[in-house]
Amino acid sequence: MEPSKIVMRYVDGRVLKGYTQNFAPDKPTFYLYKGNPETSPKRIQVSMKELKAIFFVRDFLGNPKSKEPKKIPDRLKVFGRKVEVTFKDQEVLVGSILDYEAQERGFFLFPTNPHSNNVMIFAVSEAVRDIRFL
């Protein structure tokens, strides 16, 4: 499996960046590598229950001037269902989801902005206050 660049946001506000090769939404833990896993053996084990969300990103710098839209244009065609996700810390993200089961560990949210640095986001269910289908 090729390493994925991720930015992890913890429920306590911490943010860590690195790479993962073994993330699976149905497993309680995975490893974060500070450098490329193929060349850097240093890793930490991450517990899903401590996380708010995992952002799978194009690069670690992103664009600080870019803002993710808070609304999805009505005419925009997306795969799956359009949703608005409100986290317990009041952050709101919009995008689309393919599948949602409330009892699952979390779900994948796909940004509707094609220029977003986020490729996809795994939202941890315990950190979500509300999901509204649009």
Protein Blocks (a to p, Z undefined) as FASTA:
>chain_A
ZZdddddddfkopacddddfkbcfkbcbdcddfbdfklmmbdcdddfklpmbdcddfbfn
lpmkbccdfbdcfklccehjddddddfkopacddddfbdcfkbmbdcdddfbfkbfbfbd
cddfklpmbdcdZZ
